[in-house]
């Protein structure tokens, strides 16, 4: 059983705020973040084995852009791409952005999402399994991805996870309270 509306999509106003051009700076920032994580936690990337060099096409279906990710340790690359640029990818993963982020923070179970068709996966399934197992074992928090420690890490985790929780509530019409009847 999946909690709440796991197929919640960003409200239209948020989708309008994130056109393709808005995603462009994310590529270099996410690349730096992934490379930094690889420097601190090389075992995570070693766990991917031969799939470190696989190109993962991540398509948040409710955004105007997609990502390609090659999780090759300190040579990792994240690019913001057009949704049509799947040709060079080994794996394609599609789903609502909040659901995909829930896979990263461990809020939702990827197997359940796949079998309920909330996310779709195509291409090299062994590469997806390696990535899923690595992410689940890592138990990463937002601060880990940013390389933060101590009180600042706790503050960032609380803020980012809180903001994601609010976004999930806004995207889930079932979570809104109904006005009392007169």
PyMOL commands that set and color helices and strands:
alter all, ss='L'
color gray80, all
select helices_A, chain A and resi 12-17+20-40+42-46+49-53+73-75+97-105+110-115+125-138+142-146+150-171+173-175
alter helices_A, ss='H'
color red, helices_A
select strands_A, chain A and resi 56-60+66-70+77-81+91-95+120-123
alter strands_A, ss='S'
color yellow, strands_A
deselect
rebuild
show_as cartoon
